[in-house]
Amino acid sequence: MQTAISKNIITLFFTFLFVGGLMIGGWAQNFKSTDRYAQRAPAKLHRDFGALTDYLAGVDTSSLQRVRSFYTWITKNIDYDPEAYNDGRRRVNRSTNDVLRRQRAVCFGYSILFRDMCRRIGISCEIVHGYVRQNGIAGLSAPNHSWNAVQINGQWQLLDLTWASGNKGMQEFYFLTPPEVLLETHLAAEPMWQLVDCPVPPATFQKEAAYTQAYLQNCPKRDYAFADSIAQWRQLPRPQQRLAAAQATYFFHPIQTNREQLGHSYMDLVADLTDRATELEMADSLLALEKIQLEIIDLAQRAMQFIELYPRQQENVAYTHLNYGVALSRRLANNNDNRSLLLEMEKHFRQALELLQNVPANFMTESATAQLNEYLEWISTHPQY
């Protein structure tokens, strides 16, 4: 088996060198003027995101040349920041302004700068998070790297500006690298961003790179429509995109880090819906408000399967249970099955009490607890209970 795999990987490697050499050689020839133009960006623009992006995009009207211009400038001018990586200060590079101000970044900084440049001029681009193989070892204990996917002429392509930065010999290699080749060292946390019709599973990626190529060549089922999955995901509102990404990441590789991220993503959506619920409450849109309150409760229950909520989160969910129970009480007069309604109210009031018992007491929690006990007492004495 090992001999067969080795033969496959050697064949693929030389094929890529030949085809890739012609392809990359052609690109290099086409990109000489673009690279010169990008490297001549005036120094006064280097820390002005809008002006710099507009200058670099001025190289040509084609998406390919503009993408190349962004790629060249970033990889030639932004230095990798090993200190930020080694001491965990990754949040110093959380925005394009941070990266340009410091002229240094870790992988997320490179990725966000490139993405934002593309988006400014209407080129679709996303940040891809995942796992990488370095020195022959695949790190799968948590997503540990970020790179980019960019859409050029309707086709998604992959780039890694971090690994190209300051590495003259590999700068061409990481520009629009064929997905099957990049998979030797990069495994996207979400299968769709592998950009192949037969996603490589983590267990295969964890082995030697030869196993990844053997899996791709001998795939048992080539029916994964990654382009459709990406298109559907991009249609979602941003909060739902984050949740969908976390779900795909966890179910693809259900490790503890991804489990916790999924739980927090549920609660991020809860926070977004809570803001909308407040707006609806002010607008007196009761039916729409009840629908969102139920959605908040459902999402919070899902989150609690993966993480322990922070006290403030538990408190907010408790108030949602309380408010929804009160909303149900408005239906009592016009409902033929008041007992079922009373039981539903009781359920939400008791869940609210249980959550409030687990958080530090304050004026709001004490007031809500007293109110809940009064409601439960009223329900228990209702003639139709």
C-alpha positions as CSV (number, residue, x, y, z in Angstrom):
1,M,0.0,0.0,0.0
2,Q,2.8,2.4,1.0
3,T,4.6,1.7,-2.4
4,A,1.4,2.4,-4.4
5,I,0.8,5.6,-2.5
6,S,4.3,6.8,-2.9
7,K,4.1,6.1,-6.7
8,N,0.9,8.1,-6.9
9,I,2.3,11.1,-5.1
10,I,5.5,11.1,-7.1
11,T,3.5,11.0,-10.3
12,L,1.3,13.8,-9.2
13,F,4.2,15.9,-8.0
14,F,6.0,15.7,-11.3
15,T,2.8,16.3,-13.2
16,F,2.2,19.5,-11.2
17,L,5.8,20.6,-11.7
18,F,5.4,20.3,-15.5
19,V,1.9,21.7,-15.8
20,G,2.3,24.1,-13.0
21,G,5.6,25.3,-14.3
22,L,4.0,26.2,-17.7
23,M,1.0,27.7,-16.0
24,I,2.9,29.7,-13.4
25,G,5.5,30.7,-16.0
26,G,2.7,32.1,-18.1
27,W,1.3,33.9,-15.1
28,A,4.7,35.3,-14.2
29,Q,5.2,36.6,-17.8
30,N,1.7,38.2,-17.7
31,F,2.2,39.6,-14.2
32,K,5.6,41.3,-14.6
33,S,4.1,44.7,-15.3
34,T,1.4,44.2,-12.6
35,D,4.1,43.2,-10.0
36,R,6.2,46.3,-10.9
37,Y,3.2,48.5,-10.7
38,A,2.2,47.1,-7.2
39,Q,5.7,47.5,-5.9
40,R,5.8,51.1,-7.0
41,A,2.9,52.1,-4.8
42,P,3.8,55.5,-3.2
43,A,4.9,55.2,0.4
44,K,2.4,57.9,1.4
45,L,-0.4,55.5,0.5
46,H,0.9,52.5,2.5
47,R,-1.2,53.3,5.6
48,D,-4.3,54.6,3.8
49,F,-6.5,51.6,3.1
50,G,-8.9,53.3,0.7
51,A,-6.2,55.2,-1.3
52,L,-3.8,52.2,-1.4
53,T,-6.5,49.8,-2.6
54,D,-7.7,52.2,-5.3
55,Y,-4.1,52.6,-6.5
56,L,-3.4,48.9,-6.7
57,A,-6.8,48.2,-8.4
58,G,-5.8,50.8,-11.0
59,V,-3.3,48.4,-12.6
60,D,-6.0,46.9,-14.9
61,T,-9.7,46.4,-15.3
62,S,-9.5,42.6,-15.1
63,S,-10.2,40.8,-11.7
64,L,-7.2,38.6,-12.2
65,Q,-4.7,41.4,-12.6
66,R,-6.2,43.3,-9.7
67,V,-6.1,40.3,-7.4
68,R,-2.4,39.8,-8.4
69,S,-1.7,43.5,-7.6
70,F,-3.2,43.1,-4.1
71,Y,-1.3,39.9,-3.5
72,T,2.0,41.2,-4.7
73,W,1.8,44.4,-2.6
74,I,0.8,42.6,0.6
75,T,3.3,39.8,0.4
76,K,6.1,42.3,-0.4
77,N,5.2,44.9,2.2
78,I,3.6,43.2,5.2
79,D,6.0,41.4,7.5
80,Y,5.0,38.3,9.5
81,D,4.7,39.0,13.2
82,P,6.2,36.1,15.1
83,E,6.1,37.9,18.4
84,A,2.4,38.4,18.2
85,Y,1.9,34.7,17.2
86,N,4.2,33.3,19.9
87,D,2.8,35.3,22.9
88,G,-0.8,35.0,21.8
89,R,-1.4,38.6,20.9
90,R,-3.2,37.8,17.7
91,R,-5.9,40.4,18.3
92,V,-3.4,43.2,17.4
93,N,-4.1,42.3,13.8
94,R,-7.9,42.2,13.8
95,S,-8.5,44.9,11.2
96,T,-7.1,46.3,8.0
97,N,-6.2,49.5,9.8
98,D,-4.2,47.6,12.4
99,V,-2.3,45.7,9.7
100,L,-1.5,48.8,7.7
101,R,-0.6,50.8,10.7
102,R,1.9,48.2,12.0
103,Q,2.9,46.8,8.6
104,R,3.0,43.5,10.4
105,A,0.5,40.6,10.7
106,V,-0.2,37.0,11.5
107,C,-2.3,34.9,9.2
108,F,-5.6,36.4,10.0
109,G,-4.2,39.9,9.4
110,Y,-2.9,39.0,5.9
111,S,-6.3,37.3,5.1
112,I,-8.5,40.2,6.3
113,L,-6.4,42.8,4.5
114,F,-6.6,40.9,1.2
115,R,-10.3,40.2,1.6
116,D,-11.2,43.8,2.3
117,M,-9.2,45.0,-0.7
118,C,-11.0,42.6,-2.9
119,R,-14.4,43.5,-1.5
120,R,-13.8,47.2,-1.8
121,I,-13.7,46.9,-5.6
122,G,-16.5,44.2,-5.9
123,I,-14.4,41.0,-6.1
124,S,-15.9,38.2,-4.0
125,C,-13.4,37.0,-1.4
126,E,-13.6,35.0,1.8
127,I,-11.3,34.1,4.7
128,V,-10.8,30.4,5.0
129,H,-9.9,29.0,8.4
130,G,-8.4,25.5,8.8
131,Y,-5.6,23.2,9.8
132,V,-2.1,23.1,8.3
133,R,0.7,20.5,8.0
134,Q,4.1,21.9,8.9
135,N,7.3,19.9,9.0
136,G,5.3,16.9,8.0
137,I,3.0,17.2,11.1
138,A,-0.7,17.9,10.7
139,G,-2.0,20.1,13.5
140,L,-5.6,19.1,14.0
141,S,-6.2,19.9,17.7
142,A,-7.7,23.3,16.7
143,P,-8.0,25.4,13.5
144,N,-4.5,27.0,13.4
145,H,-4.3,29.0,10.1
146,S,-6.2,31.3,7.8
147,W,-5.9,31.9,4.1
148,N,-8.2,33.1,1.3
149,A,-10.6,32.0,-1.4
150,V,-11.3,34.5,-4.2
151,Q,-13.7,34.3,-7.1
152,I,-12.2,35.2,-10.4
153,N,-14.4,34.9,-13.6
154,G,-16.9,32.9,-11.7
155,Q,-14.4,30.3,-10.3
156,W,-13.2,30.1,-6.8
157,Q,-9.4,30.0,-6.3
158,L,-7.2,29.7,-3.3
159,L,-4.3,31.8,-2.0
160,D,-2.1,31.9,1.1
161,L,-0.5,35.3,1.5
162,T,1.0,34.4,4.8
163,W,3.1,31.5,3.5
164,A,4.1,33.5,0.4
165,S,5.1,36.6,2.4
166,G,8.9,37.0,2.6
167,N,9.3,33.7,0.9
168,K,10.6,34.6,-2.6
169,G,10.9,31.0,-3.7
170,M,7.3,30.1,-2.9
171,Q,5.5,33.4,-3.8
172,E,4.2,32.0,-7.1
173,F,3.3,28.6,-5.5
174,Y,0.7,30.1,-3.1
175,F,-0.9,32.3,-5.8
176,L,-4.1,30.5,-7.0
177,T,-2.7,27.1,-6.0
178,P,-4.7,24.2,-7.4
179,P,-7.0,22.9,-4.6
180,E,-5.7,19.4,-4.9
181,V,-2.2,20.6,-4.4
182,L,-2.9,22.9,-1.5
183,L,-4.6,20.1,0.3
184,E,-1.3,18.5,0.9
185,T,-0.6,21.1,3.6
186,H,-3.9,23.0,4.1
187,L,-7.2,21.4,5.3
188,A,-10.1,23.9,5.4
189,A,-12.2,23.6,8.5
190,E,-15.4,23.8,6.4
191,P,-15.3,21.1,3.6
192,M,-16.7,23.4,1.0
193,W,-13.6,25.5,1.0
194,Q,-11.4,22.6,0.0
195,L,-12.9,23.3,-3.5
196,V,-12.9,19.6,-4.4
197,D,-15.8,17.3,-5.2
198,C,-14.5,14.7,-2.7
199,P,-13.5,16.5,0.5
200,V,-10.6,15.0,2.4
201,P,-11.5,13.9,5.9
202,P,-9.3,15.0,8.9
203,A,-8.3,11.3,9.6
204,T,-6.7,11.1,6.1
205,F,-5.1,14.5,6.3
206,Q,-3.5,13.6,9.6
207,K,-1.5,10.9,7.9
208,E,1.4,11.6,5.4
209,A,0.6,13.9,2.5
210,A,0.7,10.9,0.2
211,Y,-2.5,9.6,1.7
212,T,-4.3,12.8,0.9
213,Q,-3.4,12.5,-2.7
214,A,-4.2,8.9,-2.9
215,Y,-7.6,9.6,-1.4
216,L,-8.3,12.3,-4.0
217,Q,-7.2,10.0,-6.8
218,N,-9.3,7.1,-5.6
219,C,-12.3,8.9,-4.1
220,P,-15.2,6.6,-3.5
221,K,-17.9,9.2,-4.1
222,R,-17.4,12.4,-6.2
223,D,-20.7,14.2,-5.6
224,Y,-20.0,17.1,-3.3
225,A,-21.2,20.3,-5.0
226,F,-18.9,22.7,-3.2
227,A,-19.8,25.7,-5.5
228,D,-23.5,25.2,-4.7
229,S,-22.7,25.0,-0.9
230,I,-20.7,28.2,-1.1
231,A,-23.4,30.0,-3.1
232,Q,-26.1,29.0,-0.6
233,W,-23.9,30.0,2.4
234,R,-23.2,33.5,0.8
235,Q,-27.0,34.1,0.6
236,L,-27.4,33.9,4.4
237,P,-27.3,37.0,6.6
238,R,-24.0,37.5,8.3
239,P,-25.1,36.1,11.8
240,Q,-26.5,32.9,10.1
241,Q,-23.3,32.6,8.1
242,R,-21.2,32.5,11.3
243,L,-23.5,29.8,12.7
244,A,-23.5,27.7,9.6
245,A,-19.7,27.9,9.4
246,A,-19.4,26.8,13.0
247,Q,-21.9,23.9,12.4
248,A,-20.0,22.7,9.4
249,T,-16.6,23.0,11.2
250,Y,-17.8,21.0,14.2
251,F,-19.6,18.2,12.3
252,F,-16.6,17.8,10.0
253,H,-14.1,17.6,12.9
254,P,-15.9,17.3,16.3
255,I,-13.1,18.3,18.6
256,Q,-13.5,20.3,21.8
257,T,-12.4,23.6,20.3
258,N,-14.9,23.3,17.5
259,R,-17.6,22.2,19.9
260,E,-17.1,25.3,22.1
261,Q,-17.0,27.5,19.0
262,L,-20.4,26.1,17.9
263,G,-21.9,26.8,21.3
264,H,-20.7,30.4,21.2
265,S,-21.9,30.9,17.7
266,Y,-25.4,29.9,18.8
267,M,-25.2,32.6,21.5
268,D,-23.9,35.2,19.1
269,L,-27.1,34.7,17.1
270,V,-29.0,34.9,20.3
271,A,-27.5,38.3,20.9
272,D,-28.4,39.5,17.4
273,L,-32.0,38.3,17.8
274,T,-32.2,39.9,21.3
275,D,-31.4,43.3,19.7
276,R,-34.2,42.7,17.1
277,A,-36.6,41.6,19.9
278,T,-36.0,44.9,21.7
279,E,-36.8,46.8,18.5
280,L,-40.0,44.8,18.0
281,E,-41.0,45.4,21.6
282,M,-40.7,49.1,21.2
283,A,-42.7,48.9,17.9
284,D,-45.4,46.8,19.7
285,S,-45.2,44.0,17.1
286,L,-46.3,41.3,19.5
287,L,-46.7,38.3,17.1
288,A,-43.3,38.9,15.5
289,L,-41.8,39.4,19.0
290,E,-43.1,36.1,20.3
291,K,-41.7,34.3,17.2
292,I,-38.2,35.8,17.9
293,Q,-38.5,35.0,21.6
294,L,-39.1,31.3,20.8
295,E,-36.2,31.3,18.4
296,I,-33.9,32.8,21.1
297,I,-35.0,30.1,23.6
298,D,-34.4,27.3,21.1
299,L,-30.9,28.6,20.2
300,A,-30.0,29.0,23.8
301,Q,-31.0,25.4,24.5
302,R,-28.9,24.3,21.6
303,A,-26.0,26.3,22.9
304,M,-26.2,24.7,26.3
305,Q,-25.7,21.3,24.8
306,F,-22.2,22.5,23.8
307,I,-21.1,25.1,26.4
308,E,-21.9,26.5,29.8
309,L,-23.4,29.9,29.4
310,Y,-21.9,32.9,31.0
311,P,-23.9,34.4,33.9
312,R,-25.0,37.4,31.9
313,Q,-26.1,35.1,29.0
314,Q,-28.1,32.9,31.4
315,E,-29.8,36.0,32.9
316,N,-30.8,37.3,29.5
317,V,-32.2,33.9,28.4
318,A,-34.2,33.8,31.7
319,Y,-35.7,37.2,30.9
320,T,-36.7,35.9,27.5
321,H,-38.5,32.9,29.1
322,L,-40.2,35.4,31.5
323,N,-41.3,37.8,28.7
324,Y,-42.5,34.9,26.5
325,G,-44.6,33.5,29.4
326,V,-46.2,37.0,30.0
327,A,-46.9,37.2,26.2
328,L,-48.7,33.9,26.4
329,S,-50.9,35.2,29.2
330,R,-52.5,37.7,26.8
331,R,-54.1,34.8,25.0
332,L,-55.9,33.4,28.0
333,A,-59.2,35.3,27.4
334,N,-59.5,34.2,23.8
335,N,-58.3,30.6,24.1
336,N,-60.5,27.5,24.3
337,D,-57.7,25.4,25.9
338,N,-56.6,27.6,28.8
339,R,-55.1,24.6,30.7
340,S,-52.5,23.9,27.9
341,L,-51.7,27.6,27.8
342,L,-51.3,27.8,31.6
343,L,-49.0,24.7,31.5
344,E,-46.9,26.3,28.8
345,M,-46.6,29.5,30.8
346,E,-45.6,27.6,33.9
347,K,-42.9,25.7,32.0
348,H,-41.3,29.0,30.8
349,F,-41.6,30.6,34.2
350,R,-39.9,27.7,35.9
351,Q,-37.1,27.6,33.3
352,A,-36.5,31.3,34.0
353,L,-36.3,30.6,37.7
354,E,-33.9,27.8,37.3
355,L,-31.6,30.0,35.2
356,L,-31.7,32.9,37.6
357,Q,-30.8,30.6,40.5
358,N,-27.4,30.0,38.8
359,V,-26.3,33.6,38.4
360,P,-25.1,36.2,41.0
361,A,-28.0,38.1,42.5
362,N,-28.6,41.7,41.7
363,F,-31.6,44.1,41.7
364,M,-32.8,42.9,38.3
365,T,-32.6,39.2,39.1
366,E,-34.2,39.6,42.6
367,S,-37.1,41.6,41.0
368,A,-37.6,39.1,38.2
369,T,-37.5,36.2,40.7
370,A,-40.2,37.8,42.8
371,Q,-42.3,38.4,39.7
372,L,-41.9,34.8,38.6
373,N,-43.0,33.5,41.9
374,E,-46.1,35.7,41.8
375,Y,-46.9,34.4,38.3
376,L,-46.5,30.8,39.4
377,E,-48.7,31.3,42.4
378,W,-51.4,32.9,40.2
379,I,-51.2,29.9,37.8
380,S,-51.5,27.4,40.6
381,T,-54.7,29.0,41.8
382,H,-56.2,29.5,38.4
383,P,-59.6,27.6,38.1
384,Q,-58.6,26.0,34.8
385,Y,-55.1,24.9,35.8
